[in-house]
Amino acid sequence: MLSHLSYSPASPHYSNSPSGWQFAATSLIIMGKRKEADMTIMEVGVVPLGTGETSLSPYVARSVKVLREAGAKYEITAMGTIVEGELEELMALATRMHRAVFAGGVNRVLTTIKIDDRRDKAATMTGKVAAVKKALG
C-alpha cells in the first residue's frame, strides 16, 4: 500500500492547467512502503561461460555464498536458486551473485532472473509449493 504520493512543482514536467494540477508520469514520485508480509520471489541462475569445464558447481557455490552471507531466505534447485525478500534487496543480491562468479576468474557470465512480485496478497516460496500440493490432492 502506498503511504502517500508527492510531486515536485520544480519539475520541468509540471504545469498548472485550467482543469487543475497536471503533470507527466515521469514527474510523479511515488513514495510508499509495501506491507511487511508482502514478499517478492526471485529465481536466479548465474552461469559462467567459457570455463572449459562441464561442472558449474564451484561457480554456483560462489554465487550462493552471497545469499548465505547476507542471511537471505533461499532454496537451491537443480536449475537455479530461488530467493524471497523485498524487490530492491533481491536485485542487489542478484548483482552481487553475478559479480561473485566473475571473481572466480571467468570472463563472461550469463545471469537470468525471473521475478514474481505479487501485490494482492503475501506470497512465499513455501506457500506457492503448498498451494500446488493442495491442488494435487
C-alpha contacts under 8 A as a table, 3 or more apart, distances in Angstrom:
res1	aa1	res2	aa2	distance
1	M	32	G	6.91
1	M	33	K	6.37
1	M	34	R	5.22
1	M	35	K	6.54
2	L	5	L	7.48
2	L	30	I	7.69
2	L	31	M	6.85
2	L	32	G	4.33
2	L	33	K	5.93
2	L	34	R	6.90
3	S	31	M	6.95
3	S	32	G	4.69
3	S	33	K	6.48
4	H	30	I	7.25
4	H	31	M	6.18
4	H	32	G	6.12
5	L	28	L	7.75
5	L	29	I	6.66
5	L	30	I	5.15
5	L	31	M	5.95
5	L	32	G	7.68
6	S	28	L	6.73
6	S	29	I	5.69
6	S	30	I	6.42
6	S	31	M	7.13
7	Y	27	S	6.60
7	Y	28	L	5.27
7	Y	29	I	5.77
8	S	11	S	5.40
8	S	14	Y	7.67
8	S	27	S	7.10
8	S	28	L	7.68
9	P	14	Y	6.08
10	A	14	Y	7.24
11	S	14	Y	5.45
11	S	27	S	6.29
12	P	27	S	7.92
13	H	23	F	5.68
13	H	24	A	5.57
13	H	26	T	7.41
13	H	27	S	5.89
14	Y	22	Q	6.47
14	Y	23	F	4.52
14	Y	24	A	6.82
14	Y	27	S	7.06
15	S	21	W	6.87
15	S	22	Q	5.66
15	S	23	F	6.01
16	N	20	G	6.25
16	N	21	W	5.19
16	N	22	Q	5.99
17	S	20	G	5.32
17	S	21	W	6.15
17	S	22	Q	6.26
23	F	27	S	6.54
23	F	28	L	7.40
24	A	27	S	5.57
24	A	28	L	6.98
25	A	28	L	5.26
26	T	29	I	7.82
34	R	38	D	6.65
35	K	38	D	5.52
36	E	39	M	7.60
37	A	122	A	5.59
38	D	86	E	7.96
38	D	118	R	7.43
38	D	119	R	6.99
38	D	121	K	6.66
38	D	122	A	4.43
38	D	123	A	6.51
39	M	84	E	6.30
39	M	85	G	5.23
39	M	86	E	5.78
39	M	87	L	7.80
39	M	117	D	7.14
39	M	118	R	7.42
39	M	122	A	6.16
39	M	123	A	5.85
39	M	124	T	6.47
40	T	84	E	5.58
40	T	85	G	5.40
40	T	86	E	5.64
40	T	87	L	5.72
40	T	115	I	7.04
40	T	116	D	5.83
40	T	117	D	4.62
40	T	118	R	6.70
40	T	123	A	7.28
40	T	124	T	7.70
41	I	82	I	6.99
41	I	83	V	5.79
41	I	84	E	4.42
41	I	85	G	6.65
41	I	115	I	5.84
41	I	116	D	5.09
41	I	117	D	6.47
41	I	123	A	7.79
41	I	124	T	6.90
41	I	125	M	6.91
42	M	82	I	5.59
42	M	83	V	5.22
42	M	84	E	6.17
42	M	90	L	7.07
42	M	113	I	6.75
42	M	114	K	5.56
42	M	115	I	4.49
42	M	116	D	6.27
43	E	80	G	6.43
43	E	81	T	5.54
43	E	82	I	4.33
43	E	83	V	6.34
43	E	113	I	5.70
43	E	114	K	5.09
43	E	115	I	6.53
44	V	80	G	5.69
44	V	81	T	5.37
44	V	82	I	6.39
44	V	83	V	7.87
44	V	94	A	7.03
44	V	111	T	7.02
44	V	112	T	5.65
44	V	113	I	4.57
44	V	114	K	6.53
45	G	79	M	7.20
45	G	80	G	4.66
45	G	81	T	6.34
45	G	111	T	5.52
45	G	112	T	5.19
45	G	113	I	6.62
46	V	60	V	6.84
46	V	63	S	7.24
46	V	80	G	7.71
46	V	97	M	7.28
46	V	98	H	6.17
46	V	101	V	7.57
46	V	109	V	6.88
46	V	110	L	5.94
46	V	111	T	4.41
46	V	112	T	6.64
47	V	56	L	7.41
47	V	59	Y	7.57
47	V	60	V	7.46
47	V	101	V	7.98
47	V	109	V	5.63
47	V	110	L	5.14
47	V	111	T	6.17
48	P	51	T	6.70
48	P	56	L	7.51
48	P	59	Y	7.10
48	P	101	V	6.85
48	P	102	F	7.86
48	P	106	V	6.55
48	P	108	R	6.02
48	P	109	V	4.41
48	P	110	L	6.26
49	L	106	V	7.35
49	L	107	N	7.56
49	L	108	R	5.35
49	L	109	V	5.70
49	L	110	L	7.04
50	G	106	V	7.41
50	G	107	N	7.61
50	G	108	R	7.07
51	T	106	V	6.65
53	E	56	L	7.45
55	S	58	P	7.69
56	L	59	Y	5.46
56	L	60	V	6.16
57	S	60	V	5.02
57	S	61	A	5.96
58	P	61	A	5.11
58	P	62	R	6.42
59	Y	62	R	5.09
59	Y	63	S	6.60
59	Y	101	V	5.68
59	Y	104	G	6.91
60	V	63	S	5.21
60	V	64	V	6.20
60	V	101	V	7.58
61	A	64	V	5.06
61	A	65	K	6.06
62	R	65	K	5.29
62	R	66	V	7.02
62	R	97	M	7.52
62	R	100	A	5.97
62	R	101	V	6.12
62	R	104	G	7.62
63	S	66	V	5.52
63	S	67	L	7.32
63	S	96	R	7.71
63	S	97	M	4.36
63	S	98	H	6.84
63	S	100	A	5.65
63	S	101	V	6.14
64	V	67	L	5.21
64	V	68	R	6.39
64	V	81	T	7.88
64	V	97	M	7.04
65	K	68	R	4.92
65	K	69	E	5.95
66	V	69	E	5.31
66	V	70	A	6.17
66	V	93	L	7.25
66	V	96	R	6.81
66	V	97	M	5.97
66	V	100	A	7.55
67	L	70	A	5.07
67	L	71	G	6.21
67	L	72	A	5.24
67	L	73	K	7.71
67	L	74	Y	7.27
67	L	93	L	7.03
67	L	97	M	7.82
68	R	71	G	5.19
68	R	72	A	6.19
69	E	72	A	7.77
72	A	83	V	7.12
72	A	84	E	7.48
72	A	85	G	7.60
73	K	83	V	5.82
73	K	84	E	5.89
73	K	85	G	7.45
74	Y	81	T	6.87
74	Y	82	I	5.44
74	Y	83	V	4.25
74	Y	84	E	6.53
75	E	81	T	5.73
75	E	82	I	5.16
75	E	83	V	6.53
76	I	80	G	6.37
76	I	81	T	4.48
76	I	82	I	6.40
77	T	80	G	5.32
77	T	81	T	5.67
77	T	82	I	7.49
82	I	125	M	7.83
83	V	90	L	7.41
83	V	125	M	7.98
84	E	90	L	7.33
84	E	124	T	6.94
84	E	125	M	7.05
85	G	89	E	6.68
85	G	90	L	6.26
86	E	89	E	5.36
86	E	90	L	6.20
87	L	90	L	5.11
87	L	91	M	6.26
87	L	117	D	7.64
88	E	91	M	5.26
88	E	92	A	6.33
89	E	92	A	5.15
89	E	93	L	6.17
90	L	93	L	5.00
90	L	94	A	6.12
91	M	94	A	5.08
91	M	95	T	6.32
92	A	95	T	5.17
92	A	96	R	6.34
93	L	96	R	5.03
93	L	97	M	6.06
94	A	97	M	5.02
94	A	98	H	6.12
94	A	113	I	7.96
95	T	98	H	5.11
95	T	99	R	6.29
96	R	99	R	5.11
96	R	100	A	6.04
97	M	100	A	5.08
97	M	101	V	6.70
98	H	101	V	5.65
98	H	102	F	6.96
98	H	109	V	7.07
98	H	111	T	6.55
99	R	102	F	5.10
99	R	103	A	6.37
100	A	103	A	5.00
100	A	104	G	6.78
101	V	104	G	5.17
101	V	105	G	7.52
101	V	106	V	7.11
101	V	109	V	7.16
102	F	105	G	5.64
102	F	106	V	5.24
102	F	107	N	6.58
102	F	108	R	7.28
102	F	109	V	6.90
103	A	106	V	7.29
106	V	109	V	7.37
118	R	121	K	6.58
118	R	122	A	7.10
118	R	123	A	6.74
119	R	122	A	7.40
123	A	127	G	6.37
123	A	128	K	6.96
124	T	127	G	5.01
124	T	128	K	6.23
125	M	128	K	5.41
125	M	129	V	6.50
126	T	129	V	5.19
126	T	130	A	6.05
127	G	130	A	5.03
127	G	131	A	6.15
128	K	131	A	5.18
128	K	132	V	6.58
129	V	132	V	5.30
129	V	133	K	6.31
130	A	133	K	5.05
130	A	134	K	6.05
131	A	134	K	5.12
131	A	135	A	6.26
132	V	135	A	5.05
132	V	136	L	6.26
133	K	136	L	5.04
133	K	137	G	6.54
134	K	137	G	5.20
